Amino acid sequence: MRIKFRNPPIDELVIGSYFPPILQLQAQHVGSFWASVLDAFPRCTQQAPLGEWVQAQDEPMPMPRFWLITQDDSRLIQIQKNAFIANWRNRPNVEYPHYVTVKHFFEEYLAKFKTFLTRATGAEITEVLNLELTYTNFLAMNGLKVFSDFVRLVPGVDAPRLPEGMNNIVGYSGSYNIDVSADLNLRITVTQAKRNIDGVQGLVLQISAGGIPDPRDWLATSLWFDKAHDQIGKVFLSVTTKELQNSWGPQEIGGSA
């Protein structure tokens, strides 16, 4: 049985795919694709690409990364020459739809983009170079004044032992890498932070899965994401206490959610 939380501390969920650069893809194509999904994504912004800039010979400048954003700002898709990514973000008055729904959102618009790309440029995305599944959680200190007391609720965080009277840690950051299997690795990052929207102190706990599906085709990606989701869930439960988990309203369910 899996555990699903009624009020999880999730701040963002990222589902990403990376593939060999599609040199035929240019900014005007992304604009045409945006027009075809404008009802779902009324806003578009540009960002620097993830990784190295990719530029075709006939382009006067490299194509940026495009964000297509929903009206409530909670969902977006990111498009660049070698990546397609979907995000869910925590926003006021927006309920977290859980993994299965965000995965469906990613798969729905990836399929639409791949169909559009072939029709508009003749190119096809066939090979998968890397996949990503990242959960970013914010664990609020809930009134606790001393950081060393708070981290006792997160046994996966190893706070340093300090002399008496020096337990008010005001900054913390740590990361761990875990090889789960040949096709999957995890990175756990913990950072003490203040939440921008309300100034609450806490920990940002990010668990990111990366890897290459076997075989390297799109049929294998769905199973890879489910495997990554299961492994991230196990790590999340292992580094947080039952006390914290109970505050989020745990429910036992079957399958992936």
N, C-alpha and C positions, 0 to 999 in steps of 0.2 A: 504493500500500500504506500502511496505517496502522501505527503502532507502539503496541503494548500492553505494559504493564509487569507482570511477575510480582509485584513488591513496590512498587507505586506509593506516592508520599509523600502520598497524599490523606488529608485529615482529615475532610472533609465534602463531600457533593454535594447540592445543592438544586435541585429542579425545581418551578417554581411557575407558577400561572395566576391572573390577576386579571380580574374581570368586573364589570358593573354590580351594585350592592348588591341582594341578595335580601332585601327588607324582611320578607317572610313568614317567613324563617328565624329561629327563636328558640332559646334555649338548650335547651329541652325537646326540640326536634327533634334537635339534635346528640346529646343523651343517648339518644334512641331509636335514632339511627344507630349510636352506639357500641355499644349492646346487640346490634345485628345483626352486628357484627364483633368482638365481645368476645374470641373465641378468638384472633384475630390481634393484638389490641391490648388487653392486660389492664390497662393503666394510662392514666389521663386526667388532664391538668393544664390549668390556665387561665393565659393570658398576656394582656398588653395587646395590642390589635390592631395590626397593621402599618398605618401611615398614620393617618388620622383615624378617630375613633370614629363608627360608624354606628348610629343609633337610630331605630326605628319609633315612631310616635305612641302606640301602645298598650303600649309597653314601659316599665316603671318605671325601667330603667337600660339602658345600651347592652350589647349582647352582647359578651363577650370573645372572644379567639382560643383555640380548643381544640387541645390536642395529644393525639393518640391514639398511644400508644407501645408498641412490641413488648416482649416479655419480656426480650430481651437488650439493650435500650436502643439498638440500632443503627439502627432504622428508626422513623419516625413520619410521620403525616400531620397537617397543620395546617388547621383550618377556621375561617373567619370569614365574615361576611356577603358579602364581595366577593373572597374568595380561597380557593383550594385548593392546598396545597403539600405536597410529599413530600420527606423528607430521608433520606439515609443518613449515619450518623456512625461514625467509627472508634472501635471499642471493643475491649478485650482479647479475644483468641481469636475474633475475628470477621473473616472474610476479606472483602475488598472484592469485591462481585459484579460490578462494572463497569457502565458506562453503560446498556447495553441492558437489563439486569435491573432497574436502578433506574427506568428509563423505563417499563418494563412495570408495575412496582409502582405508579407514579404513575397510569398510564392505567387500570389495573384498578380502583383504589379511587376514582378520579374518576368512572368509569362507574357504579360502585355508588352513589356519593353522588348523582350526578345523577338516577339512577332513583329512589332513595329520596326525594329532594327533591320531585320531581314527584308522587310518590304521596302524600307526607305534606302538602304545602302547595299543590300545583297549579302551583308556579312552575317555570320552565325556565331553564337557563343556556344562552343561545344565542350571545351576543356575547362576544368576547375583547377586553379592553382592553389587556392587556400580558402578556408571558411572561418567565420568568426561568430561566436555567440558570447555576448558580454552583458552581465548583470551589474549595475551600479546601485548600491543600497546606501541609504543614510540612516545611521543608528543614533537617534537622539539621546542625549545624556539624561533627559527626563528629570531635571532638577538636581542631579548629583553635581556637587561642586568640585570634587577632586577627581582628576582623570584616572588615577590609579585605582580608585573604587569602581569607576565605570568599566574599566577593561576586565574586571573580574567577571562581568557578564558576557564577555567575549573571550573565552579561553584560548581561541586561536591567535590572540594578540599577546605577545610576550613583552609586557612593559618592563623596563629596567628596574632593578632593585637599587633604591637610593637610600642615603642616610636618613634617619628620622628628622622630620621637619622639612624634607625636600621632596615631598610626594606630589606637589602641584605641578605636574608636567603640562607645559603650555604648547608643546608641539611634538607630534609623533608621525613617523612615516616608515613603512616597511613593506617588503614584497617577497614573494616566494614563487618559484616555478616548480611544477610537478609534471613529470612524464606519466601519463595515464596508460597510453598504449602507442603503438606505432603510428596511428593516425590521429592522435589527440593529445594535446598538452594543455595544462591549466596554468594561469598566472593569477595569484591572489595579491592584491594591493590594499593596504590599510593606511589611511591618512586621517589625522585629526583635522577637523575643519569646522567652519561656522557656516550654517546654511544661509544663503543670501536672502531668501524671502522673509525670514523672521529672526535671523541672528542667533538661532539655537545652536549650541555647541554639540558636537558629536563626532562620530567616526564615519568616514566614507569607506565602505567595504566593497571593493570591486573584484569580481571573479570572472575571468575571461578565458574562454576556450578557443583554441586555434588548432588547425590541422588540415589535412588533405584527405578527402574521402577515398575509399578503395572499393571499386575502381574510380578513376578521376572523371566521372561523368555526372550529369545532373540527376540521374536516377538514384544515385547513392547519397545525394545531399540531404534528403529528408531524414533518412535513418541516422546520418551523422549528427544532424542538429538535435534529434531526440536523444541520442547517446550523450552528447555534450550537455544537454539540459539535465539529464539524470545525474551526471557526474557533478555538475555545478550545485545541484540541489543537495547532494550528499555532503559536499564540502561546506555549504552554507549552514546546514544543520549541525555539523561537527564543530564549527568555530563559534557558534552562538549557544547560549544556555537555554534550558527549558523555560526559565523565568522570562527571558526576552521573547522567546517563541510564543509563550502563552499570551503575552501582551498584544500579539498580532492576530489572535483568533485562529488557531490552527484547526484544520479539518482534514480527516483522512479520506482520501479518494483513491480510485483505481486509475491506472494508466498515467499518461503525461498530461499535465495541465499547467 
